[in-house]
Structure formats: structure tokens, C-alpha cells
Amino acid sequence: RTGTIYELVVAKGGPKLQDAEPAPDDAEPVALLPTMRPQDLLPVRDKSGRLQLPPGRHGATKILVGSGYRLLGRMQTAADIASAIESYIGRRVVDKTGLKGIYDYILTPATDVPVTRNSSESPELDSAAPIFQAIVAQLGLKLEARKGPVDVLVVDRFNKTLSEN
């Protein structure tokens, strides 16, 4: 079905993404994930005291900070960033940045406006919402609303009583 999707594009002024920081020399190789300890994948505090994923570990997470969330990503492509934003706003986000690098990022949207999940009754997301502002200010990217294909679950029949297959 056709519905509202968002394209992630480079904002005026260009991207503000940091190139991915490599793993420290004493870090266990990522290929050995089964042998890693759980604490190797937990967020750690950086020099400024903010939580961050360990350097050189590919992944992204959403952590609770105060009354809102912070999105953390290590060794992420622009498509990975689009996917993380998609899970946050509940709408399809397509990477149209043309960026080919691998990046580390921290995205901290203001939390005064709640983000609602996608549904047929939900209003369109306001382009002035804090997540939109944070993406531009902190990542140098922006979301542009477009019409495009969206997945829809259609239930054509529901049987209250059980029947044999």
C-alpha cells in the first residue's frame, strides 16, 4: 500500500557524522563474538561522561536517559542509521544520503514531544518534532516526507472456534 515514508538525505551544511573509531589494539576481534563477555557489548562512559558503545564494536542501541532515549551507534553505515531512526519513529526510512563511509554517532532527541508508532489513525509526524531537529543539528542529515510503499497487515478472516487444518 502507498503511505508516508521518509527519505534520509544530507542536510544543508553537510553531514556531521564521525568516522568510526577502530577497536583498541588490545580488544578482542569482532569475529570472536561467541567468546566475548557480556560486558564487552555494554555501553561505557566516554571522556565527557556520556554513555557510548565500546570502540570498534559494530552495533547500535537505544538507551533510556532521563525521560527520553539516546540512540548510540558504532561502525554504522548510512543505511544502518536510517534503520535505527525507523525503529525510533515507527515509519519507514530509506537511505538516500549517498554516504559510503562507516560512522559512529550519538543522537539525543529532546523528549518534550512523544513519538507515536505508525498506524492508520496516527497523525503525520511533524517536521518540527524534536527527532527531526536532532537529526539535522547532531547528524547533519534530515528526513523528507514522501509517498511510497509501506507494509500493511491485512486480516481477511478470523475464526473464533478452532477448526482442523
C-alpha positions in Angstrom: 0.0 0.0 0.0 1.1 3.6 -0.6 1.7 5.7 2.5 4.1 8.1 4.1 7.8 7.2 4.2 10.8 9.3 4.9 14.0 9.6 2.9 17.2 10.3 4.9 19.2 12.9 3.0 22.2 15.1 3.7 21.1 18.4 5.3 22.3 21.9 4.2 25.8 22.3 5.6 26.7 18.6 5.1 26.9 15.6 7.3 28.3 15.9 10.9 29.0 12.2 11.3 32.2 11.0 12.9 34.3 8.4 11.1 34.1 5.1 13.0 36.7 4.7 15.7 38.7 1.5 15.4 38.9 -1.1 18.2 41.8 -0.6 20.6 44.8 -2.7 19.9 44.1 -4.9 23.0 40.5 -5.5 22.1 39.2 -9.0 21.1 38.5 -9.2 17.4 34.8 -8.8 16.5 34.9 -12.2 14.7 35.2 -13.9 18.1 31.8 -12.7 19.3 30.8 -16.1 20.8 33.8 -15.8 23.2 33.1 -12.3 24.2 31.9 -11.4 27.7 28.5 -9.7 28.0 30.2 -6.6 29.5 32.2 -6.2 26.3 29.0 -5.1 24.5 27.5 -2.9 27.2 27.7 0.9 26.8 30.7 2.6 28.5 31.2 6.2 29.5 33.3 8.3 27.2 35.7 11.2 28.2 32.7 13.6 28.6 30.8 11.1 30.8 28.2 10.1 28.2 27.3 6.5 27.6 28.7 5.1 24.4 29.2 1.6 22.8 32.8 0.3 23.1 35.1 1.4 20.2 35.4 -1.0 17.3 32.2 -2.9 18.1 29.7 -2.9 15.3 26.2 -2.2 16.6 23.5 0.2 17.7 21.3 0.5 20.7 18.8 2.8 22.3 19.3 3.6 26.0 17.0 5.4 28.4 18.4 8.8 29.5 16.2 10.8 31.9 12.7 10.9 30.4 13.8 10.1 26.9 16.1 7.9 24.8 19.6 8.3 23.2 20.5 6.4 20.1 24.1 5.1 20.0 25.8 3.6 17.0 29.2 2.3 16.3 30.6 1.3 12.9 27.3 2.1 11.2 26.6 2.8 7.5 24.0 5.5 6.5 21.6 2.6 5.8 22.1 1.4 9.4 21.4 4.9 10.7 18.2 5.1 8.6 17.1 1.7 10.1 17.8 3.0 13.7 15.7 6.1 13.1 13.0 4.0 11.5 12.7 1.9 14.7 12.6 5.1 16.7 9.8 6.9 14.8 7.9 3.8 13.6 7.8 4.9 10.0 9.8 3.5 7.0 13.0 5.4 6.5 15.0 5.0 3.3 18.7 6.0 3.0 19.1 8.5 0.2 22.3 10.2 1.5 24.8 8.6 -0.9 27.2 8.4 2.0 29.6 5.4 1.7 31.5 5.6 5.0 31.3 3.8 8.3 30.4 6.1 11.2 30.0 6.4 15.0 27.1 8.5 16.2 25.1 9.7 19.2 21.6 11.0 18.6 19.8 12.6 21.6 16.4 14.0 20.6 14.6 16.3 23.0 11.9 14.5 24.8 9.1 17.0 25.2 7.0 15.5 22.3 6.3 11.8 22.3 6.8 9.8 19.1 3.8 7.6 18.2 4.1 4.3 16.4 2.8 4.1 12.8 -0.9 3.3 12.5 -3.7 4.3 10.1 -5.2 6.6 12.8 -1.9 8.3 13.8 -1.3 11.9 12.5 1.7 12.6 10.3 4.9 13.3 12.2 5.5 17.0 12.4 8.8 18.0 10.7 9.4 20.3 13.8 9.3 17.4 16.2 12.4 17.0 18.3 13.7 13.9 16.5 13.7 15.8 13.2 15.6 18.8 14.8 18.1 16.4 16.4 18.8 14.6 13.2 19.7 17.9 11.4 21.6 19.5 14.3 23.5 16.4 15.5 24.0 14.3 12.4 23.8 16.9 9.6 21.1 14.8 7.9 17.4 15.3 7.5 14.2 13.4 6.9 12.0 14.3 3.9 8.4 13.0 3.8 7.5 11.1 0.6 4.8 8.8 -0.6 6.0 5.2 -1.0 5.3 1.6 -0.4 4.5 0.6 3.2 3.8 -2.8 4.7 0.3 -3.4 5.9 -1.1 -6.5 7.7 -4.5 -7.4 6.4 -6.6 -9.9 8.2 -9.3 -11.2 5.9 -10.9 -13.7 8.2 -10.9 -14.6 11.9 -12.4 -17.8 13.2 -13.5 -17.7 16.8 -13.7 -21.5 17.1 -10.8 -23.8 16.3 -11.1 -25.9 13.2 -8.9 -28.7 11.8 -6.3 -27.7 9.2 
